[in-house]
Amino acid sequence: MCEYCGCQALESIDQLTLEHEAVVNLVGRVQDAHRSGEVALMAELARQISTVLGPHTAVEEHGLFPALAADFPEKVAALEAEHRRFEAVLAEAAGPFLSDSTWPQRLVDILGLLREHILKEQDGVFPAALAQLDIEQWEAVEAVRAQVGTGLAQQASPPR
């Protein structure tokens, strides 16, 4: 992930970046499991991704995005819409995924979009936040993080 703008010097952005890295590693593992036909493993990994993304998305949508929405309303709305798409397919990992033969490929497809989404945040949202947000807005982001915690500690197995 990027380090060129200095935004990772902020604890909030650093934590979001660590979560992105964990998700990207898990996505790679899902792709490996897909190639091997291990649908149950894909579902377990999808649940791990959801565990990481739950608090991550809350920090973005209740802390970071509101602070950027006035200047970038369409971009923020598009990112939030993408969050809903990811959540919908990932949520299926908790249900009868084995009976839906289309789910493994839909998961792989949506995770490809998730990787693109992560790049948009890393290369666009985080540097914009660094330039735009004031101290009070960063404190609001930190307050959301304090409330929701992080999904990294709950991750069942470490990324490889």
C-alpha positions in Angstrom: 0.0 0.0 0.0 1.1 3.6 -0.5 3.3 5.6 1.8 4.0 8.6 -0.4 1.7 11.3 1.1 2.5 10.8 4.7 -1.1 10.0 5.7 0.0 6.8 7.5 1.7 9.0 10.1 -1.9 9.6 11.5 -3.0 6.7 13.7 -6.5 6.7 12.1 -5.2 6.3 8.6 -2.5 3.9 9.7 -5.1 1.6 11.2 -7.3 1.8 8.2 -4.3 0.9 6.0 -3.4 -2.1 8.2 -7.0 -3.3 7.8 -6.7 -2.8 4.0 -3.5 -4.9 4.0 -5.2 -7.7 6.0 -8.2 -7.7 3.6 -5.9 -7.8 0.5 -4.0 -10.8 2.0 -7.3 -12.6 2.8 -8.6 -11.9 -0.8 -5.5 -13.6 -2.1 -6.2 -16.6 0.1 -9.8 -16.6 -1.2 -8.5 -16.7 -4.7 -6.2 -19.6 -3.9 -9.1 -21.5 -2.2 -11.3 -20.8 -5.3 -8.7 -22.3 -7.6 -8.6 -25.4 -5.4 -12.4 -25.6 -5.2 -12.4 -25.2 -1.5 -15.8 -23.5 -1.1 -16.0 -24.0 2.7 -12.6 -22.3 3.1 -13.7 -19.5 0.9 -16.7 -18.9 3.2 -14.5 -19.0 6.3 -12.1 -16.4 4.7 -15.1 -14.3 3.6 -16.3 -14.3 7.2 -12.8 -13.1 8.3 -12.9 -10.3 5.7 -16.3 -9.3 7.1 -14.8 -9.3 10.6 -12.1 -6.9 9.5 -14.4 -4.7 7.4 -17.1 -4.3 10.0 -15.3 -1.8 12.2 -13.3 -0.5 9.3 -16.4 0.5 7.3 -17.9 2.1 10.4 -14.9 4.3 10.9 -15.0 5.4 7.3 -18.8 5.9 7.1 -19.3 7.5 10.5 -16.0 9.3 10.9 -14.0 9.9 7.7 -16.7 10.1 5.0 -18.9 12.7 6.7 -15.9 15.0 7.0 -15.3 14.6 3.3 -18.9 14.5 2.0 -19.3 18.3 1.6 -16.4 18.5 -0.8 -16.8 15.1 -2.5 -20.5 14.1 -2.2 -20.6 11.9 -5.3 -17.4 10.1 -4.5 -18.4 9.4 -0.9 -21.8 8.2 -2.1 -20.2 5.9 -4.6 -17.8 4.4 -2.0 -20.7 3.8 0.4 -22.7 2.1 -2.3 -19.7 -0.2 -3.0 -19.6 -1.0 0.7 -23.2 -2.3 0.5 -22.3 -4.5 -2.5 -19.3 -6.0 -0.7 -21.3 -6.6 2.5 -24.2 -8.3 0.6 -22.0 -10.9 -1.0 -19.8 -11.4 2.0 -22.9 -11.9 4.2 -23.8 -14.9 2.1 -20.8 -16.8 3.6 -22.9 -17.1 6.8 -25.8 -18.7 4.9 -26.4 -21.6 2.6 -23.4 -20.8 0.3 -22.8 -24.5 -0.4 -26.2 -24.7 -2.1 -25.6 -21.7 -4.4 -23.2 -22.7 -7.1 -22.9 -19.1 -8.3 -21.6 -17.8 -4.9 -17.9 -18.7 -5.2 -17.5 -16.9 -8.5 -19.6 -13.9 -7.3 -17.4 -13.8 -4.2 -14.2 -13.7 -6.3 -15.7 -11.1 -8.6 -16.8 -8.8 -5.7 -13.4 -9.2 -4.0 -11.8 -8.0 -7.2 -13.9 -4.9 -7.0 -13.0 -4.6 -3.3 -9.3 -4.5 -4.2 -10.0 -1.6 -6.6 -12.0 0.1 -3.9 -9.1 -0.2 -1.5 -6.8 1.5 -4.1 -9.4 4.4 -4.4 -9.3 4.9 -0.7 -5.5 4.6 -0.4 -4.7 6.8 -3.3 -7.6 9.3 -3.1 -9.6 9.3 0.1 -6.7 9.1 2.6 -4.6 11.8 1.0 -7.7 14.0 0.6 -8.5 13.5 4.3 -5.0 14.4 5.3 -5.3 17.7 3.4 -9.0 18.5 4.3 -9.7 17.4 7.9 -9.2 19.6 10.8 -8.4 18.5 14.4 -12.0 18.3 15.4 -12.8 16.1 12.4 -9.9 13.8 13.2 -11.1 13.6 16.8 -14.5 12.5 15.5 -12.8 9.8 13.4 -10.9 8.6 16.5 -14.1 8.6 18.6 -15.7 6.3 16.1 -12.7 4.0 16.2 -12.8 4.0 20.0 -16.4 2.9 19.8 -16.1 0.2 17.2 -12.6 -1.1 17.8 -10.8 -3.1 15.2 -11.5 -6.4 13.5 -7.9 -7.3 13.2 -7.6 -8.7 16.7 -10.6 -10.9 16.1 -9.2 -12.3 12.8 -9.2 -16.1 13.1 -6.0 -16.8 11.3 -3.2 -14.4 10.3 -2.8 -13.3 6.7 -0.1 -15.1 4.8 
